[in-house]
Amino acid sequence: MAQWRDLQERLAQAGYVASDDLAMALHLSITLGRPLLLEGAAGVGKTQIARVLAAIREAKLIRLQCYEGLDAGHAIYEWNYQRQLLAIRAASEAGEAGSGMEARVFSQEFLLERPLLEAIRQDEPPVLLIDEIDRADEEFEAYLLEILSDFQITIPELGTITATARPLVILTSNGTRDLSDALRRRCIYSYVDYPDRTTELAILAAHRPDIETALMGQIVAFVQSVRKEDLEKKPGVAEMLDFAAALAGLGVNDITSDPAALQASLVTLLKTRRDRDAMPLEVAQRLAGVAA
Amino acid sequence: MAITRFPARAPGPAARMAGFIAHLRDGGLRLGPSETAAALEALTRVEAQDPQEARLALKALCCGDREEFARFDDLFDAYWQNSGRERISVHPGESAGARNSHRAQEARGFAGSGAGRPEAPDDDSDAEAAHEGEGRLVGARMRNLMQVDLRQLVTPQDIAAAEQVAIRIARAIRDRRSRRKRAHQRGESLDLRRIARASIATGGEPLRLFRRKRPERPARITAILDVSGSMALYARIFLAFLKGLMQADGETDAYLFHTRLVRITDALRDGDALRALTRLSLLAQGFGGGTRIGGNLALFNRNYAKRLVSGRSVVIIFSDGYDTDPPELIGEELARLKQRGCRIIWLNPLKGWKDYEPVARGMAAALPHLDLFAPANTLQSLADLEPELVRL
């Protein structure tokens, strides 16, 4: 069997149903040692893939959540100032010489590792998840590019730290802004779309084996048709699973039989007021009727 | 135009891969020479005899965004499976042709604004041909000068007042501070790293305090002014306003459009006010005519936005939203512009009117993409914008 099929199989065993596109992109990213850039709407499982991958490779998952204004102190490293000041005070009372003290205070012991530094200092290759890279600003993107090409970080007081084991890097983006061409070119790319009907059924079956097959079919068909409606925020896979859990919790066996329970469960799918208004009970029942 | 090579004629796998990469490039994918090597290497990691595997592998490697991801399968079939050759021989031709014409367009645009000549029309080939005949070009220029003279439209008092407002607003927008900190003598927060280090010399007592502050990072203003017939009444104020924006800092960029888009940055920067206005009136040929907001925004996105608009930009559009292009186009192009991470402000003179509703279809399509939609029918309403802009 081809290696990437094997990977797809192992992901499926761990509860992640990956499309052919995604499995191949992951395989290439692992074998070629290049970062993987995943784009797609929120809730299609971009972050989850990193978790599952870490689990099946028995690797450590290191996550860096990006936000506007993310800086080196939060992404790479920071000195532990409080401890440094205390150590200096204690050492000077003990009569230690200044030069030795400086070397000691700026040593590994006083360094606070942030995700990027942590990722390149592991003995075993970890999975490094850089989540929502599009939220960080362009300066950070440029800096990240440098780390992703050399896997080394320079700390003025300590010198250059080079990766002992190359981390497997996964970047995700929701497309709130365009990423630079340079970053895109360095990465293996895959676009993660909402799963099709069969895939989504498999996902639901993997997560909720307790739900009856008939209800599963209804849930998936219903959610798929909800996604076709004109909504502000389309429900993702996580929402679908919540919806299934809600229906199961309410003891529903057939979504057409109990309109009140269906209406109540919709809170797990529709997350804005406009979307709630756009989907009154009649519309929901019509979709449920088609799904059944 | 590049010609797609017939795969069977290529001598070896490397050459065929190079041909494929070149073919993808013609199809609009952004690929450099190193991708050829990477693609060959990728194929050694999968079973490349299986077309499906090769397709998936090359897709993951060569695509850079969603659009390319969606188009890749067609491009792949076209090159490796002869069935699709015909379609592709049209496809890259189209895009390559379009790209070339953009480039030519841009070149013309610069030549035009540099010499104070109007830009050639963007897509109307008849008009373009007509302008190439020298006699008609000169004739048209004379007539337009007589019909619309901006020197008469802008009075000195108006200029002074509008410029003052604009200078204040430009400062308000520019004062965006970075979120990262730099060493600074009177900053608002302590630089613990330097303090810790300096305190070694004083036995752990932090005697000297170092500070940091957030440096100012200027926002870049890009102003796009609609000078179509429906806007003619307001154009003089806005032009003066634009001139004020330009004076406030050296990076502001300005455009005006009616049926076509003209870059007026250089004309507005002209030190001699009279000559600047003369140059402007030349640029504003067709001033007071119809409007093509969507098409002009598309032109702006293709020709200028890539280089000049970034996450630190504020794009200000002065227009009433009456458009002869389909309204969806405005929505699409604004969404594309927004993708560059900039903020978009739309100043609409009609909004200052009592009971105004954005019913112009173009305006309605634009609304979801705007960060600020504000009235701008008087100088006062412009001045009132200042606090709003600071908040952006």
Interface residues (C-beta under 8 A of the other chain):
Chain A: A2 Q3 W4 D20 D21 M24 A25 H27 L28 S29 T31 L32 E39 E68 G69 D71 W79 Y81 Q84 L85 L86 I88 R89 A90 A91 S92 E93 G98 M101 E102 V105 F106 D137 E138 E139 G175 R177 D178 D181 R184 R185 I188 Y189 S190 Y191
Chain B: R30 L31 G32 E35 A38 E41 A42 R45 V46 E47 D50 Q52 E53 L56 A57 K59 A60 L61 C63 G64 D65 R66 F69 A70 R179 R180 K181 L192 R193 I195 A196 R197 S199 I200 A201 G203 G204 E205 P206 S310 G311 Q339 R340 G341
